[in-house]
Amino acid sequence: MDDELKDYVWGAAHKKWRFKSDLKEKHFKEEKTDEELLACRDDRVTIEDWQWLVTCWRSDDFKKRSDHGKLNRSRKKVMHTAGSKIFARVASEMGKWICPSQR
């Protein structure tokens, strides 16, 4: 894969991951009922996908993982300074990325 295509793939993956986070922040409120949440969902998300996301976000397992992640992030002493690039992309660009299957 050439560098131009790699940049596109990393950028597209980042946007898709960020989209899910933005959906939760803008459209999901714990206190609303499923019907109210369905009425205010983003039109780019299918009804089936939205229902799956709401079920996921309300699950005890998700809440535990989310709380654990928040705690871990609060303990960080050094903030992320790579800008909008994810660490895997930075490592790849630095030539330090090793594919798990090649270890």
N, C-alpha and C positions, 0 to 999 in steps of 0.2 A: 504494500500500500504506500503510495507516495505521500509526501508531507502535506500537500494541499488537501487530499482526501482525508487524511488522518485528522487534520484540523477541523474539517467539516463534521466528521463523525463525533469527535470529542465535544464540539459545540452543540450538536444536535442532542446528544445524550444529556448534556448539562441542562439544556432548555426543557427537555421532557421531565427530568427529575425535579427541576424548579417549578414546573407547571403544577405537579401534584401538591407540592408544599403551598403554593399560592392558592390552590383550590381550597385546601383545608383552612387556611388563614382567612380567606374572603367569604367562603360560603358555608362553612361548618360551624355551628354553635351547638354545644352539648345540650343546652336546655331546650332546644327546639325538638318538636316531634318529627318522626320520619316523613310525614306528609308535608310539614312546613319546609323541611330541608329539600324535599323533592321539588317543591314549588320554586325554590330559589337557587336551584342548581345551575351551573354554567351550561349553556346550550351546546358547547363542544364535547360534553361528556354524555354518553348514552345513559338511559335510565338504569339499565342493568349494571353498568360500571359504577354509576353513582351509588346505587344501593349497596354494592360490594364495598365501596370505599367507606360509606357511613357505618356499615357493620364492622369493618376492620377498625376504624377509628374509635368505635365505642367498645371494642373488646377489651377485656382485662389484660390480656397478653400485650396488646399494643400500648395500653396506658403504662404498664410496667416498663416496657422497653423505652418508651418516650421519656418517662421520669428518670430512668437510669442514664439515658443519653444526655438529658439536661444537667444531671448531676456531674457527669464526666466533663461536659463542656464548661461548667462553672469552675472546675478544678484546673483548667488549662492555664498555664502561666505565660505561654507564648501564643500570640494570636496568629491566625492564618494570614500570611502576607503575600500570597501568590496571586492576588487579584481574583478574577473570575475563573481562573483555571483550577481544575481539581488536581490533587497531588499526583495521581497516576499520569496525567497528561504532562505535568512538569517533569516527572521522572523519565517519562518516555522521551521527551525532548532533550533531556540531558544525557540520554543514551544509557540510563541505568535501569530501565524497565526490563524485567525478566519475566517472560510468560510462564505461568505456573506449570505448564506441561513441559517446559524445557529445563526445569530444575533437576 
